Amino acid sequence: MDTIVRSADLRRIVAQWRNGGERVAFVPTMGNLHQGHGDLVRRATQLAERVVVSVFVNPMQFGPNEDFAAYPRTPDEDRALLESLDTDLLFLPEVDEMYPRGQEISTRVQVPDLDGILCGAFRPGHFVGVATIVTKLLNLVQPDVALFGEKDYQQLMIIRRAATDLCMPMEIVGVPTTREADGLAMSSRNRYLSVEQRQQAPRIFAALEAARRAIESGVADFAVLEQAGIEALQKAGFKPDYFSIRDAATLGEPATTADVVIATAARIGRARLIDNVKATPRR
C-alpha cells in the first residue's frame, strides 16, 4: 500500500490505473478505523480492481463546541488495518492541502432540503462541511464507485443528492451498518463511552428495533412510536436529540405504506451516538 499526502500524486496514480483499464473504488474516512470501515474496504475490493482510502479529519464539519481537537486519531493502527485489507492507496492530506486558502473563504457545497433536518437541525453547518469535503475528494479521486456506511444514513442521502445534482459520474454505494454482538453500531465515538455507558449503549438499537417491529406488525401511528422511542432512550440514561420515522427514499414525512427509516441521535456522557434501521409497513 502506498501512502501519499499530495493531491497531484493522487491524481497521477489514479490516472495510471484508469489508463490501464482498471476500475477504482474509493472509501473516504476520518480515520480511527474499526471493523465497520473494514467492511467498506472489503466491499470496495469486490467492486473494483483498485481501492483508495482517504483519512482526513475535516474541520469544516465540526461546530465550535464539538470534538475536532479530541477526535480520536490512530494513524499507525489505521495503516496496519488498511494494509491487511489489500488497500492500494492511502490518501492522508493535511488541512492546507484540502483548504489551501483556508476554510473560511473556501467554496462550499450545500444540499438544501436535506441538510437542515434531523442531525442538521442539531449540528448547524455540519452537512455543509460534509458535502464540501466529500465533493472535493470525489473530484480528486474520480472513482468509478464510492462507498459510505448506512449508519450515517442522512449523510449518505446528502452525498447521493450532491453527486446527482453536480453531475459527478460515479456510483454511490451504501454499505449496511456493522454492529457489535449486542447490536451497538460500530463508531469511532464509541471510544468516548465509559464502561457503564457502553453497557447502556445497545439500548439505542433496542429502541429502534421495537419501533421497526411495531411498524411491520401494522402500527401506523408514527407519532406515538416516535414518542415511545424518545421515552425509552431517556429511561436508559440518554439525552435524545431526536427519534424520527422518515420516508426512506426522501427523508421527508412518510406515507403509511412507504418504506421508512427510523433514525435517532442520542447523547450519553461525551458521546453523541447515531443509528437507524429500515422498516416496511404492512400493506
Residue, then its C-alpha position, 0 to 999 in steps of 0.5 A: m500500500d502506498t501512502i501519499v499526502r499530495s493531491a497531484d500524486l493522487r491524481r497521477i496514480v489514479a490516472q495510471w490505473r484508469n489508463g490501464g483499464e482498471r476500475v477504482a473504488f474509493v472509501p473516504t474516512m476520518g480515520n480511527l478505523h474499526q471493523g465497520h470501515g473494514d467492511l467498506v474496504r472489503r466491499a470496495t475490493q469486490l467492486a473494483e480492481r483498485v481501492v483508495v482510502s482517504v483519512f482526513v479529519n475535516p474541520m469544516q464539519f465540526g461546530p465550535n463546541e464539538d470534538f475536532a481537537a479530541y477526535p480520536r486519531t490512530p494513524d499507525e493502527d489505521r495503516a496496519l488495518l488498511e494494509s491487511l485489507d489489500t488497500d492500494l492507496l492511502f490518501l492522508p492530506e493535511v488541512d492546507e492541502m484540502y483548504p489551501r486558502g483556508q476554510e473560511i473563504s473556501t467554496r462550499v457545497q450545500v444540499p438544501d432540503l436535506d441538510g437542515i433536518l434531523c442531525g442538521a437541525f442539531r449540528p448547524g453547518h455540519f452537512v455543509g462541511v460534509a458535502t464540501i469535503v466529500t465533493k472535493l475528494l470525489n473530484l480528486v479521486q474520480p472513482d468509478v464507485a464510492l462507498f459510505g456506511e448506512k449508519d450515517y444514513q442522512q449523510l449518505m442521502i446528502i452525498r447521493r443528492a450532491a453527486t446527482d445534482l453536480c453531475m459527478p459520474m460515479e456510483i454511490v454505494g451504501v454499505p449496511t451498518t456493522r454492529e457489535a454482538d449486542g447490536l451497538a453500531m460500530s463508531s469511532r465515538n464509541r471510544y468516548l463511552s465509559v464502561e457503564q455507558r457502553q453497557q447502556a449503549p445497545r439500548i439505542f438499537a433496542a429502541l429502534e428495533a421495537a419501533r421497526r417491529a411495531i411498524e411491520s406488525g401494522v402500527a401506523d401511528f408514527a407519532v406515538l412510536e416516535q414518542a415511545g422511542i424518545e421515552a425509552l432512550q431517556k429511561a436508559g440514561f440518554k439525552p435524545d436529540y431526536f427519534s424520527i420515522r422518515d420516508a426512506a427514499t426522501l427523508g421527508e414525512p412518510a406515507t403509511t405504506a412507504d418504506v421508512v427509516i427510523a433514525t435517532a441521535a442520542r447523547i450519553g456522557r461525551a458521546r453523541l451516538i447515531d443509528n437507524v434501521k429500515a422498516t416496511p409497513r404492512r400493506 
